[in-house]
Amino acid sequence: MSPGLIGDRYNLEDRLGSGGMSTVYRATDRVLERTVAVKVLAEHLSDDEKFVARFRREALAVAKLVHPNIVQVYDTGVDAERHFIVMEYVEGKSGAQLLQRDGAMRPGTAVEIAAQACSGLEYAHRMGIIHRDVKPGNLMVIGGPAGGPPEMTVKLADFGIARAAEQTRLTQVGSVVGTAAYLSPEQSRGEEATPVSDVYSLGVVVYQLLTARLPYEGNSLAELAIRRENERPLPPTSYEPDIPEALSLAVLRSLEN
């Protein structure tokens, strides 16, 4: 394998992002001559045979999903013990980036993002696949508030790693805090996720898009679980009175899990 080349096909270029589980690169597919995104698993996960097996199984399943609101998975492989997944390259911004830059969104924008995310999730659920990790960082926005064309397209990312990562994410000390607020109650208890789990997580995302706040906050899964049991989130309208009442109620209903 020559420097910057993986799978004898994908020329790794700019690093787009990295986390505890993987690093994502913009790359060029030398066979089809197109730009792609390549997610390379972290070395400590590549050494975990059970994790790699789960990751590959899920990536193969997700590769069958073809929908305008889902980031397409093209390929997966291993090169010199580096496991990778090749995806559609999306030139836009994540919901997390937009929240950090702009704060709360206009209700119409938040609803459009939610509607397109729902379309992708409904299709995936019909195909028997649950995302399990819906959060602002996994919603890619092209156009609209992200800049470029006025027409906005939203794509759900990271289906391929969500199930494989589930057990690892819940057992690694300290790694859950960033994602815990979006996990459904059953996921927080270590139970199996269902399509309703994705709806709950998307409800948390929409609440945050509308208010720039989370419905529940805590420093651990235990603290979040206690607050979910004993508290009800404030209506989004309590922070932003311009939010339509029907929208505020719909978001609260999605959190009744």
Secondary structure, DSSP 8 states (H G I E B T S, - for coil): --TTEETTTEEEEEEEEE-SSEEEEEEEETTTTEEEEEEEE-HHHHT-HHHHHHHHHHHHHHTT---TTB--EEEEEEETTEEEEEEE---SEEHHHHHHHH-S--HHHHHHHHHHHHHHHHHHHHTT-------GGGEEEESGGGSSSSS-EEEE--HHHHHHHHHHHHHSTTSSHHHHTTS-HHHHTT----HHHHHHHHHHHHHHHHHSS-SS--SSHHHHHHHHHH-----GGGT-TTS-HHHHHHHHHHT--
